[in-house]
Amino acid sequence: MNKLVVSSSPHIRTDSTTRRIMLDVLIALLPTAVAGTVIFGIKALWVMLVCVGFSVLSEFLFNLITKHTQTVGDLSAAVTGLILALNLRADAPLWQCAVGAVFAIIVVKCLFGGLGCNFANPAVTGRIFIMICFATTVGGGMMPTVVDLASSATPLEIMKGDTVNGLPSLPDMMLGLRGGAIGEVCAIAILLGFAYLVYRGVIHFETPLIFIGTVFVLSLIISSDLTLSLYHVFSGGLLFGAVFMATDYVTTPITRSGKMIFAFGCGLITVLIRFFGTYPEGVSFSILLMNILSPYIEKWTAKKPLGGKK
Amino acid sequence: MPRFMLGTTRVPHRKNTAGIQAVRIPAPATVTLPMSQHIGAPAEPTVKVGDAVYVGTKVGEAQGFVSSPVYSSVSGKVKKIEPYLSSNGRSCHAVVIESDGQMTPDPSIAPPVITTLDEFICAVRESGVVGLGGAGFPTAVKLEAEKKGIIKKIIINGAECEPYITSDTLTMTVDSAYVKKGVETLMSFISADETVIGIESNKPRCIDEMRRVFEGNGKVRVEALPSTYPQGAEKILIYNTTGRVVSEGGLPSDVGCLVMNVTTVAFIAKYLETGMPLVEKCITVDGSAIKNPMNVIAPIGTSIEEIIQFTGGYRADPAKVLYGGPMMGVAVYSTDYPIMKNTNAIVALSEKEAKPKEQHNCIHCGRCVSACPIGLNPTLFARAMKVGDSSERADRLTEAKIGLCIECGCCSFVCPSARPLVETNRLAKADLRNQQAKK
């Protein structure tokens, strides 16, 4: 008889794998990627290809050079690249996209030890890096090419100037017929991805709901204007950020109640920046700032174990 | 009653053998009886090589308070007494008996006469019974708590939450009369207010049968538990049936509970009726490498290989063979190992299932935190074990409450990155013990 394997229990494990989870995120991003390409044209596709390509390539080379186990197969680099691309304008210079992708993967992820070891969300940090270095690329947004729009500013820029006139209609906002980044404009596509992620058990529904809800309620309190508050929900990168970036496992608290506090904090900071800051958009900054707080939130929200004495 | 039930991990049930009658295997040629088939001090052999023994002849005497005697499971001659390395790495002696194939019961066997609690506890000790659910803790020791008059609830564990295993299912359906008798005997000696029988709801026939036999007995409650793992873990069962919480380092008796496996209770009733000590076990034989999954009744000490061959052998080459179920069972080095008092299943896994899953870094998904029935954060233990300084490591392990881990394996089971979480916890516990021993 063959030699028997001896190992510690458990001897069976769930079918769920890290690769499958990442694949689910990619599938959930698909509607948004397709919508972005339809709305902004083939340019958007190039941005996505460059970001994903450079993300995967830089992780591959980093592992090769530093003699680490190859990890591109876990698909997390592809997820980071795609999320970063969907945060950029469709007409962003491709070399800037590449620089951002390399920064996100090498500096934010690999140097901290790879998947699971980074404290900041690579895609968010990559976006902010590009935003600061190449202000024109992220600031504002490309206008849809499928329809003619009167204004050349994004809805948030319009609202920042205290002008409510000139905003696209709410149905147009939901379809994505407005200025913005590739992935942030089409609410319907984002919500499709959200539903898929919740259905697959990849994320809990609370984080996006609390994040978006906080922004809506606080906007309502500050402005006492229902329409304006609704515009705040559908404009900028709120929906996309709440569904795909504030739900990142690695950089958010591990406890469920911690995730809720995280989401509330994101909503609060977003509103503060949108209403009182100099930047028109605050979603990325809010997520990055809450990433820093994550370990503490995790500690504060630790469950009291059954039978544990304090 | 608790507000919510703990233990929510969905593991596959694979109860293929439920509803199939157990088959008794013929007398094996030899049986190997380790002197340590229980938690506590190993028994001491009381026979010499060449001695004639019968079914039920004592071959090992209990040593000390937490220990249990061992009885011959066949009739025949003592062939040898040899050092034995158990599957957990500890060593003791084993008595090997050559069977004469007759299975003649020991003529001195007679039902014990019991009238007092002391006599009852003594009889339970002499029966050789230990926790048959798998833990192997000498049952008589648990009953001692009654002398302090602190037991208020008797909890009968019929959860059988491990995949594959159906031997308790058989006890509850086929031997329900003995379960009834056992519970009634317990209640006559123990001044508890109530007996709760906890059964997972994936065994409706067991629930119905238990409700039927205890109908009209107002002090017995049959509780349907969720069909999620680990409902049968002692602390979880106590919480889910009574809402009581056993605190760190505590025993069930601290919260007035006595927990006993359903097959243990049925065995005690049988023993009081016949006087035949624990010499045979009903065992579920199943797994992806087994040709005909079934339940067999086999003398304790029969080799795993012999039992598997009796059921019809293998469907595929076995790559891993377990004592017990796949969540908490112990992998054996060789199928020559004997079945023991606390063995309730033999599970043989094929190459495909035994192959380890590909490991990735922890992605901090929190599935282990949600899965832990105790509410621990397994990632903290894994992180603490990476600390080089031994005293800081000990502090961090203690702060994260390593002592509360029941090693149910939920964390490792759910981990998408296949991190060795519960495995690390076992290492961490040993590490902490070593450090405390040094002090």
Boltz contact constraints between the chains, C-beta under 6 A:
constraints:
  - contact:
      token1: [A, 2]
      token2: [B, 317]
      max_distance: 6.0
  - contact:
      token1: [A, 4]
      token2: [B, 321]
      max_distance: 6.0
  - contact:
      token1: [A, 5]
      token2: [B, 319]
      max_distance: 6.0
  - contact:
      token1: [A, 5]
      token2: [B, 320]
      max_distance: 6.0
  - contact:
      token1: [A, 5]
      token2: [B, 354]
      max_distance: 6.0
  - contact:
      token1: [A, 6]
      token2: [B, 331]
      max_distance: 6.0
  - contact:
      token1: [A, 6]
      token2: [B, 333]
      max_distance: 6.0
  - contact:
      token1: [A, 7]
      token2: [B, 331]
      max_distance: 6.0
  - contact:
      token1: [A, 8]
      token2: [B, 423]
      max_distance: 6.0
  - contact:
      token1: [A, 9]
      token2: [B, 328]
      max_distance: 6.0
  - contact:
      token1: [A, 9]
      token2: [B, 329]
      max_distance: 6.0
  - contact:
      token1: [A, 9]
      token2: [B, 409]
      max_distance: 6.0
  - contact:
      token1: [A, 10]
      token2: [B, 327]
      max_distance: 6.0
  - contact:
      token1: [A, 10]
      token2: [B, 409]
      max_distance: 6.0
  - contact:
      token1: [A, 10]
      token2: [B, 412]
      max_distance: 6.0
  - contact:
      token1: [A, 10]
      token2: [B, 413]
      max_distance: 6.0
  - contact:
      token1: [A, 11]
      token2: [B, 326]
      max_distance: 6.0
  - contact:
      token1: [A, 12]
      token2: [B, 326]
      max_distance: 6.0
  - contact:
      token1: [A, 13]
      token2: [B, 357]
      max_distance: 6.0
  - contact:
      token1: [A, 13]
      token2: [B, 413]
      max_distance: 6.0
  - contact:
      token1: [A, 14]
      token2: [B, 413]
      max_distance: 6.0
  - contact:
      token1: [A, 14]
      token2: [B, 414]
      max_distance: 6.0
  - contact:
      token1: [A, 16]
      token2: [B, 416]
      max_distance: 6.0
  - contact:
      token1: [A, 17]
      token2: [B, 416]
      max_distance: 6.0
  - contact:
      token1: [A, 18]
      token2: [B, 360]
      max_distance: 6.0
  - contact:
      token1: [A, 18]
      token2: [B, 363]
      max_distance: 6.0
  - contact:
      token1: [A, 18]
      token2: [B, 416]
      max_distance: 6.0
  - contact:
      token1: [A, 18]
      token2: [B, 417]
      max_distance: 6.0
  - contact:
      token1: [A, 21]
      token2: [B, 416]
      max_distance: 6.0
  - contact:
      token1: [A, 74]
      token2: [B, 360]
      max_distance: 6.0
  - contact:
      token1: [A, 115]
      token2: [B, 361]
      max_distance: 6.0
  - contact:
      token1: [A, 116]
      token2: [B, 361]
      max_distance: 6.0
  - contact:
      token1: [A, 116]
      token2: [B, 362]
      max_distance: 6.0
  - contact:
      token1: [A, 116]
      token2: [B, 363]
      max_distance: 6.0
  - contact:
      token1: [A, 116]
      token2: [B, 364]
      max_distance: 6.0
  - contact:
      token1: [A, 249]
      token2: [B, 363]
      max_distance: 6.0
  - contact:
      token1: [A, 249]
      token2: [B, 364]
      max_distance: 6.0
  - contact:
      token1: [A, 249]
      token2: [B, 365]
      max_distance: 6.0
  - contact:
      token1: [A, 250]
      token2: [B, 363]
      max_distance: 6.0
  - contact:
      token1: [A, 250]
      token2: [B, 364]
      max_distance: 6.0
  - contact:
      token1: [A, 254]
      token2: [B, 364]
      max_distance: 6.0
  - contact:
      token1: [A, 254]
      token2: [B, 366]
      max_distance: 6.0
  - contact:
      token1: [A, 254]
      token2: [B, 369]
      max_distance: 6.0
  - contact:
      token1: [A, 303]
      token2: [B, 375]
      max_distance: 6.0
  - contact:
      token1: [A, 305]
      token2: [B, 374]
      max_distance: 6.0
  - contact:
      token1: [A, 305]
      token2: [B, 375]
      max_distance: 6.0
  - contact:
      token1: [A, 305]
      token2: [B, 376]
      max_distance: 6.0
  - contact:
      token1: [A, 305]
      token2: [B, 401]
      max_distance: 6.0
  - contact:
      token1: [A, 305]
      token2: [B, 404]
      max_distance: 6.0
  - contact:
      token1: [A, 306]
      token2: [B, 245]
      max_distance: 6.0
  - contact:
      token1: [A, 306]
      token2: [B, 374]
      max_distance: 6.0
  - contact:
      token1: [A, 306]
      token2: [B, 375]
      max_distance: 6.0
  - contact:
      token1: [A, 307]
      token2: [B, 245]
      max_distance: 6.0
  - contact:
      token1: [A, 307]
      token2: [B, 246]
      max_distance: 6.0
  - contact:
      token1: [A, 307]
      token2: [B, 247]
      max_distance: 6.0
  - contact:
      token1: [A, 307]
      token2: [B, 248]
      max_distance: 6.0
  - contact:
      token1: [A, 307]
      token2: [B, 404]
      max_distance: 6.0
  - contact:
      token1: [A, 308]
      token2: [B, 401]
      max_distance: 6.0
  - contact:
      token1: [A, 308]
      token2: [B, 404]
      max_distance: 6.0
  - contact:
      token1: [A, 309]
      token2: [B, 247]
      max_distance: 6.0
  - contact:
      token1: [A, 309]
      token2: [B, 248]
      max_distance: 6.0
